[in-house]
Amino acid sequence: MFKKFMDNLTNALGITSNKISELIKGSNQYINAEENVTKEIKKTVAAIKGYAETETPSLGQAVNSLASTFEIIEKENTEKVKRLREEYIAPLNDLLINLQKLQTEQNEAQKATKELEKAEKHLSKVQSKPKEKLKPNEIQTAETELKAAKEKAAKEESDVKVATEEFNRVKLETMQNILKKMVDIETVFHKKILDSVATVKVKAEAIKVEEESKV
């Protein structure tokens, strides 16, 4: 019964470990891409401001407001990347470390199970010997070893079940927390961008097309 539990647990933990690793890798690719965008924005801002300097007053103001929006994107993107690494990636890395510790405990439990099977076979073999071939206290020694193996296996079984339940709790809490953090991080970022974009729209609508198109 316990062997089946351990086999199922080994498979489940292996899958979970792979999927968390893939999640970290994919998320880091997204964050790195966001960071690269931030690095390129300075060039965009310089180009926009350079163009604004050559234009009519109202158009120049509208174009400069767009440059200001890109500057806000740069600033907020930098903060977003920082928060994502601290509040999203770091907890996932911690979760993976906890999983690796659980896998170590699971390996110890499997070893104890194998030792128990070995002790059972040894006692059975000793008991099947003719009496004249038995060493002094050989059966008693084998029984003592079996008892110790049973106790160790029972303890390891209990420990690994407790550790598995604790990991499951931590995993659920961690994923719940980072999903909420992700929503908060992205919401704050996009709200500030939208507020700035709204200003660009106002400035664009204020461009004096008829007045400033005259030669």
C-alpha positions, 0 to 999 in steps of 0.5 A: 500500500505504502509502496504504491503511495510512494510510486504515485508520489514520485511521479507526481513530484517529478511532474510538479518539479518539471512544470514549476521549472518550466513556469519559472523559465517562461516567466523569466523570458517574459520579464527579460523581454519587458526589461529589454523594452525598457532599455530601448525606450530611451531611444524612442523618447529622444526621437520623439522629443527631437521631432517635437522641437521642429513642429508648431507649438500645439503639435509640439506640445502633443508630441512631447506629451507622448514622449512623457508617456514613454518616459512613464512607461520606462519608469513603471516598467523598471519598477514592474520588472523589479517587483516581478522578480521579487514577488513572483519569481523569487517565491517560485524559486523558493517553492522549487527548493521546498519541493526538492527537500520533499523529494529528498525525504521521499527518497529516504522513505523509499530506502526505508521501505526497501530495507523493510522488504530486505529484513522480511526476506531475511527473516523468512530465509532464516526461519526456513533453515533447518534447526541444526544450521541456525546460528545462535540467536539467528532468528531472534536477531532477524526478528529484532532487525525486522522490528527496527526496519518496521519502526523506521519505515513507519516513521518515514512513511508518517514523515513523508505524508506530513511533509507532502501535506505541508508542501501542498499547503505551501504550494497552494498558498504561494500560487494564490499569493503570486497570482494576486501579486501579478494582478496587482503589479500589472494593474498598477502599471497599466493604470499609470500608462492609461492615465498618461495616454489620456493626457496625450489624447487631450493634447492631440485634440488641442492641436490647432490644425487650421491656425498652425497650418497657415504659412 
